[in-house]
């Protein structure tokens, strides 16, 4: 009994001491008072006690959250100037490896090249709210890179750690429905980036019917913050317009009668995690779950926007057949309400879209369209072109109304993924490849859909 009491007293004493230290740091009565942000960071990195480390980390988080834009930029400059790699130590480690190229010297070289920023970030994460604050710090950094490219080295250190902390093994998939807490539903409304959710009734139509569902990834340290979410419609057949999925009055299809799962909107919620890929895992996991729960589903499709198409038609496509006429229509006020103009645009779009996806490339040889890169890189195939599939102002402004369907065939996902990353070639059905010109521009040798299998869906 006495031993148990002594242990309890010891633990209580440690806890009391920790609370007092954290309180003093937050209260500024000795530990943090008069210290600059740089001094707080230096003490955090040099501290060896866990309690003091938590206290200093908490002080840094509190001070950063209270900082204005100028102070936050000064913080980033301090990270760049004072918490990089020790170049003399790196040079010595390189020399040591050259003299003895062993696993041990390689390990020491790796440790020497790690910037002090990464250790600082890990230690900031000791305090409650550390992960969220580091995400917010990167969110603050990203828009500054255009004017301050030298801060890219700081961004790389954020990416290095956040990629580890937000890998698939730490994420949990949750279904978002009408019973989900309102605080999370509000974030779904706020962060929908493809097809605006206008109000709560609009959200209800996307979540409550049995032929509509939504899934999101969460991280244990951010349990109330969706990282990325996907909205799904269960249908019979492949939709060609977003209006047929989102209209207010429509018959609800019993889930067990659906044959097709349509992913019609994918939105990232955390700007500070931009470039840290987990969207591909989301799609694949939802495909697996839906396939398990609804065995009647035979098609897994998207109805996707084409956000770079309007800019391409209006720019570098000047010498492409049909582009000049499409530009003339697109620059005519009110053309989307003119039946003849719409009919002509619908006739021009398929061939232009085929060129856009199959021939147009950026300076790195990649497909131009970011949504296409996402789905093709995930192992989907380009299935169908839908002229004027989105007549909303955003759809017209970014894509002249163009939408496309990508197909996810579970047995082909990995093969398509490997083929796309090996050569940036687009897996597309023959009907789309046939739209390329037979003369003039050189037609690339492009992979087709599965040989010997029916590759196009007819509604």
C-alpha positions in Angstrom: 0.0 0.0 0.0 2.8 2.4 0.9 4.6 1.7 -2.4 1.3 2.3 -4.3 0.8 5.6 -2.5 4.4 6.7 -3.1 4.0 6.0 -6.8 0.7 7.9 -7.0 2.3 10.8 -5.2 5.3 10.8 -7.5 3.1 10.8 -10.6 0.9 13.5 -9.1 4.0 15.6 -8.4 5.2 15.3 -12.0 1.8 16.3 -13.3 1.6 19.3 -11.0 5.1 20.4 -12.0 4.1 20.1 -15.6 1.0 22.1 -15.2 2.9 24.8 -13.3 5.5 25.0 -16.0 3.0 25.2 -18.8 1.0 27.8 -16.8 4.1 29.9 -16.3 5.0 29.8 -20.0 1.5 30.7 -21.0 1.2 33.3 -18.3 4.6 34.9 -19.2 5.7 35.1 -15.6 9.4 34.0 -16.0 9.9 31.2 -18.5 8.6 32.9 -21.7 8.5 36.5 -20.6 10.8 38.6 -22.6 11.8 35.8 -25.0 11.6 36.3 -28.8 10.0 33.7 -31.0 13.5 32.7 -32.1 14.6 32.2 -28.5 11.5 30.1 -27.7 12.3 27.9 -30.7 15.9 27.6 -29.7 15.0 26.6 -26.2 12.5 24.1 -27.5 15.1 22.4 -29.7 17.7 22.3 -27.0 15.3 21.2 -24.2 15.7 17.6 -23.0 12.8 17.4 -20.6 9.4 16.4 -21.9 7.5 18.7 -19.6 9.6 21.7 -20.5 9.4 20.8 -24.2 5.6 20.7 -24.1 5.6 24.0 -22.3 7.8 25.7 -24.9 5.9 24.2 -27.7 2.6 25.5 -26.3 4.1 28.9 -26.0 5.2 28.9 -29.6 1.8 27.8 -30.7 0.0 30.4 -28.7 2.3 33.2 -29.9 2.0 32.2 -33.5 -1.8 32.0 -33.4 -1.8 35.5 -32.0 0.6 36.9 -34.6 -0.4 39.2 -37.4 0.7 38.7 -41.1 4.0 40.6 -40.6 5.0 38.6 -37.6 4.2 35.3 -39.3 6.4 36.3 -42.3 9.1 37.1 -39.8 8.7 33.6 -38.3 9.1 32.0 -41.7 12.2 34.1 -42.3 13.6 32.9 -39.0 12.9 29.3 -39.9 14.8 29.8 -43.1 17.8 31.7 -41.7 18.3 30.0 -38.3 17.0 26.5 -38.5 18.5 25.1 -41.7 21.2 22.4 -42.0 24.7 22.8 -40.4 26.8 23.0 -43.6 30.1 22.4 -41.8 28.6 19.3 -40.2 27.3 18.1 -43.5 30.7 18.6 -45.2 32.4 16.6 -42.4 29.8 13.8 -42.7 30.4 13.7 -46.5 34.2 13.4 -45.9 33.6 10.6 -43.4 31.4 8.7 -45.9 34.0 9.2 -48.6 36.6 7.6 -46.4 34.4 4.8 -45.2 31.3 4.3 -47.4 29.5 2.1 -44.8 25.9 1.9 -43.7 26.8 3.6 -40.4 28.6 6.6 -42.2 25.6 6.8 -44.6 23.3 7.0 -41.6 25.4 9.7 -40.0 25.4 11.6 -43.3 21.6 11.4 -43.4 21.3 12.7 -39.9 23.7 15.6 -40.6 21.7 16.8 -43.6 18.4 17.0 -41.8 17.6 20.7 -41.2 16.9 21.8 -37.6 13.5 22.9 -38.8 12.3 19.3 -39.0 13.3 18.7 -35.4 11.6 22.0 -34.4 8.4 20.9 -36.2 8.4 17.5 -34.4 8.9 19.2 -31.1 6.1 21.7 -31.7 3.9 18.7 -32.2 4.5 17.8 -28.6 1.9 20.3 -27.5 -1.9 20.0 -27.8 -3.0 21.3 -31.2 0.5 20.9 -32.6 -0.5 19.0 -35.8 -3.3 21.5 -36.6 -1.0 24.5 -36.0 1.7 23.1 -38.3 -0.9 22.6 -41.0 -2.0 26.2 -40.5 1.6 27.4 -40.6 2.0 25.8 -44.0 -1.3 27.2 -45.1 0.1 30.6 -44.3 3.3 29.8 -46.2 1.9 28.6 -49.5 0.5 31.9 -50.9 3.9 33.6 -50.1 5.9 31.3 -52.3 5.1 33.3 -55.5 6.9 36.3 -54.2 9.3 34.5 -51.9 10.6 31.4 -53.8 13.5 31.1 -51.3 10.9 29.9 -48.7 10.4 26.7 -50.8 13.1 25.0 -48.8 10.9 25.6 -45.7 7.9 24.2 -47.5 9.8 21.1 -48.4 10.4 20.4 -44.7 6.7 20.9 -44.0 5.9 18.4 -46.8 8.4 15.9 -45.5 6.8 15.6 -42.1 3.2 16.2 -43.0 3.4 13.5 -45.7 4.5 11.1 -42.9 1.9 12.2 -40.4 -0.9 12.1 -42.9 -0.1 8.8 -44.7 -2.9 6.4 -45.4 -2.1 4.3 -42.3 -3.2 7.1 -40.0 -6.4 8.1 -41.8 -9.9 6.8 -41.1 -12.7 6.7 -43.6 -16.1 7.9 -42.3 -19.4 8.2 -44.1 -20.9 11.7 -43.9 -24.7 11.6 -43.6 -27.5 13.7 -42.2 -26.8 12.5 -38.6 -23.2 13.7 -38.8 -22.5 16.6 -36.3 -23.5 20.0 -37.6 -20.0 21.3 -37.1 -18.7 18.9 -39.7 -21.6 19.4 -42.1 -20.9 23.1 -42.0 -17.3 22.4 -43.2 -18.6 20.2 -46.0 -20.8 23.1 -47.2 -17.9 25.5 -46.8 -15.2 23.4 -48.6 -17.2 22.0 -51.5 -15.0 23.1 -54.3 -16.6 21.6 -57.5 -20.4 22.1 -57.3 -21.4 24.7 -54.7 -23.8 23.6 -51.9 -26.2 26.5 -51.7 -27.9 25.8 -48.4 -28.8 23.1 -45.9 -31.6 21.9 -48.1 -29.2 21.4 -50.9 -26.9 19.5 -48.6 -29.7 17.3 -47.4 -30.5 16.3 -51.0 -26.8 15.2 -51.3 -26.7 13.2 -48.1 -30.1 11.9 -47.0 -31.5 9.9 -49.9 -30.4 6.3 -50.1 -29.0 6.7 -53.6 -26.6 9.5 -52.4 -23.6 9.2 -50.1 -20.5 11.1 -49.0 -17.2 9.8 -47.6 -14.4 11.7 -45.9 -10.9 11.0 -44.6 -10.1 12.1 -41.0 -6.9 12.2 -39.0 -6.9 11.2 -35.3 -5.4 14.5 -34.3 -8.1 16.4 -36.3 -11.2 14.4 -35.5 -13.6 17.2 -36.4 -11.8 18.4 -39.5 -12.5 16.4 -42.8 -9.3 16.3 -44.9 -10.9 15.4 -48.2 -14.4 14.2 -49.1 -16.1 12.6 -52.1 -19.8 12.8 -53.1 -21.3 9.8 -54.7 -24.5 9.2 -56.7 -25.9 5.7 -57.1 -27.6 5.4 -60.5 -28.6 3.1 -63.3 -26.3 4.1 -66.2 -23.7 6.8 -66.7 -24.9 10.4 -66.3 -23.7 13.0 -68.8 -24.8 16.2 -67.1 -24.4 17.4 -63.5 -28.0 18.8 -63.6 -29.5 15.4 -63.6 -27.7 14.5 -60.4 -28.3 17.7 -58.5 -31.8 18.7 -59.5 -34.2 19.2 -56.7 -37.1 17.0 -57.9 -36.0 13.5 -58.9 -37.1 10.0 -58.1 -35.0 8.3 -55.5 -33.5 5.0 -56.7 -33.4 2.1 -54.1 -29.7 1.6 -53.4 -29.9 -2.2 -54.2 -31.2 -1.4 -57.7 -28.2 0.8 -58.6 -25.7 -0.5 -61.1 -23.4 2.5 -61.2 -21.6 4.5 -58.5 -20.8 8.0 -59.8 -18.1 10.1 -58.1 -19.2 13.6 -59.0 -17.3 15.9 -56.6 -14.0 15.6 -54.7 -12.9 18.4 -52.5 -9.8 19.0 -50.4 -10.6 20.7 -47.1 -7.1 21.6 -45.8 -5.2 24.1 -47.8 -2.1 23.5 -45.7 -2.1 19.9 -46.9 -2.0 20.8 -50.6 0.2 18.5 -52.6 0.1 15.8 -49.9 -1.7 13.0 -51.8 -4.4 11.0 -50.1 -7.2 11.6 -52.6 -6.1 8.5 -54.6 -6.5 6.3 -51.5 -10.0 7.8 -50.9 -11.3 6.8 -54.3 -9.9 3.3 -54.1 -11.2 2.8 -50.5 -14.7 4.0 -51.4 -14.7 1.8 -54.5 -13.8 -1.2 -52.3 -16.4 -0.4 -49.7 -19.2 0.2 -52.2 -18.3 -3.0 -54.1 -18.5 -4.9 -50.8 -21.8 -3.4 -49.5 -23.7 -3.2 -52.9 -22.7 -6.2 -55.0 -25.1 -5.1 -57.7 -22.8 -2.2 -58.6 -20.9 -3.0 -61.9 -19.6 0.4 -62.9 -17.6 2.9 -60.9 -17.5 6.2 -62.8 -16.9 9.9 -62.3 -18.7 12.9 -63.7 -15.8 15.3 -63.7 -15.1 18.9 -64.6 -12.4 19.9 -67.0 -11.1 23.2 -65.4 -8.3 23.9 -67.9 -10.3 23.4 -71.1 -11.6 27.0 -71.7 -8.1 28.5 -71.2 -6.6 25.9 -73.6 -9.2 26.7 -76.3 -8.6 30.4 -75.9 -4.8 30.1 -75.9 -2.3 27.6 -77.2 -4.9 25.8 -79.3 -5.0 28.7 -81.9 -4.0 26.4 -84.7 -6.3 23.5 -83.8 -9.2 22.9 -86.1 -12.4 24.1 -84.6 -10.8 26.2 -81.8 -11.2 29.5 -83.6 -14.9 28.9 -84.1 -15.3 27.7 -80.5 -13.6 30.9 -79.3 -15.9 33.0 -81.4 -19.0 31.3 -79.9 -17.6 31.5 -76.3 -16.9 35.2 -76.5 -20.5 35.9 -77.7 -22.5 37.2 -74.7 -25.3 34.9 -73.7 -24.3 32.1 -76.1 -25.3 29.4 -73.6 -28.9 30.5 -73.9 -28.8 30.4 -77.7 -30.0 27.0 -79.0 -28.1 27.2 -82.3 -24.8 28.3 -80.6 -25.1 25.5 -78.1 -25.7 22.9 -80.9 -22.6 24.1 -82.8 -20.5 24.1 -79.6 -21.6 20.5 -78.9 -20.5 19.5 -82.4 -17.1 21.1 -82.0 -16.3 20.0 -78.5 -15.6 16.2 -78.9 -12.7 16.6 -81.3 -11.3 19.5 -79.4 -11.5 17.6 -76.1 -9.8 14.5 -77.7 -6.9 16.7 -78.7 -6.8 18.3 -75.2 -6.6 15.0 -73.3 -4.6 12.9 -75.7 -2.2 15.4 -77.4 -1.8 18.5 -75.3 1.0 18.4 -72.7 2.6 20.8 -70.3 6.4 21.5 -70.2 6.9 18.3 -68.2 5.2 16.1 -70.7 2.1 15.7 -68.5 -1.6 15.9 -69.3 -2.6 19.6 -69.0 -5.8 19.1 -67.0 -5.3 18.7 -63.2 -8.4 16.7 -62.7 -7.4 14.4 -65.5 -4.0 13.9 -64.0 -5.6 13.0 -60.7 -8.0 10.3 -62.1 -5.6 8.9 -64.7 -2.9 8.8 -62.1 -5.2 6.9 -59.9 -5.8 4.2 -62.5 -9.0 5.3 -64.2 -9.6 5.4 -68.0 -11.1 8.2 -70.0 -14.5 6.9 -70.9 -16.8 9.5 -72.4 -16.8 13.2 -73.4 -20.0 15.2 -72.4 -20.3 18.6 -74.2 -22.2 21.1 -72.1 -22.5 18.7 -69.2 -22.2 21.6 -66.8 -24.1 24.8 -67.7 -23.4 26.6 -64.5 -21.4 29.9 -64.6 -18.3 28.1 -63.2 -18.6 25.3 -65.7 -19.0 27.6 -68.6 -16.2 29.9 -67.5 -13.6 27.2 -66.8 -14.5 24.5 -69.3 -17.1 25.9 -71.8 -19.5 23.4 -70.1 -17.4 20.3 -70.9 -17.5 17.4 -68.5 -16.1 13.9 -68.9 -16.6 10.4 -67.4 -13.6 8.5 -66.1 -14.1 4.8 -65.4 -12.6 2.9 -62.4 -12.5 -0.8 -63.2 -11.2 -2.4 -60.0 -9.2 -5.1 -61.8 -7.5 -2.6 -64.1 -6.7 0.2 -61.6 -3.1 -0.8 -60.8 -2.2 -1.6 -64.4 -3.6 1.8 -65.6 -1.8 3.6 -62.8 1.5 2.1 -63.8 1.0 2.8 -67.5 0.2 6.4 -66.9 3.1 7.1 -64.7 5.5 5.2 -66.9 4.9 7.4 -70.0 2.0 9.9 -69.2 -0.1 8.2 -71.9 -3.8 8.3 -71.4 -5.9 5.1 -71.3 -9.0 6.0 -73.3 -11.7 4.1 -75.1 -11.5 3.7 -78.9 -14.4 6.1 -79.6 -12.4 9.0 -78.0 -9.1 8.0 -79.7 -10.9 7.9 -83.1 -11.7 11.6 -82.7 -8.0 12.5 -83.3 -7.2 13.8 -86.9 -5.9 11.2 -89.3 -3.7 13.7 -91.0 -1.8 16.7 -89.9 -0.8 16.3 -86.2 1.1 13.2 -85.4 -1.1 10.7 -83.6 0.6 9.1 -80.6 0.4 5.4 -80.0 -2.0 5.4 -77.1 -3.1 2.6 -74.8 -6.6 1.4 -75.3 -9.1 0.0 -72.8 -8.9 -3.6 -71.9 -8.4 -5.7 -75.0 -11.1 -8.3 -75.5 -13.5 -6.6 -73.1 -16.4 -4.4 -73.7 -15.0 -0.9 -73.1 -17.9 1.4 -73.6 -21.2 1.6 -71.7 -24.4 2.2 -73.6 -27.3 3.5 -71.7 
